[in-house]
Amino acid sequence: MLCGHTHGGQICLPNGRPILTDSDTPRRLARGSWRYHQMIGYTSVGSGTSIIDARLNCLPEVTLHRLVRA
């Protein structure tokens, strides 16, 4: 599953843990690659900002995925 972006929380603790994700998803699914049962997913942190024009401990990203047939 490829997910939209949550801004990665935009404002994160020094370890990258988001303070607020503004999403109903568990924080562990709010950024980067993850697994949920048999599903493999990736949630981008995006490259912009929302509400506050700042990012802290959350570098912007543009993600490229290469999909290949098994």
Residue, then its C-alpha position, 0 to 999 in steps of 0.5 A: m500500500l502506498c499512502g499519501h503523506t502526513h507531513g511526518g508529523q512535521i514537528c518531531l522529537p529529536n529521534g524523529r517521533p512525531i509530536l502530532t500527526d493530525s491523522d487517525t493512524p497509529r504513529r508507527l504508520a505515519r512515516g516511512s516503511w511499515r508492515y501490517h500483517q501481510m501488507i507492506g506499506y510506505t507513508s511519505v512525509g512529503s515536502g511541504t508544510s501545513i498550518i505552521d510554515a516550519r519542519l523540526n526533526c523531520l526532513p522533507e522528502v520526495t519518494l520514488h518507488r519502482l514497482v516490478r512484477a514478481 
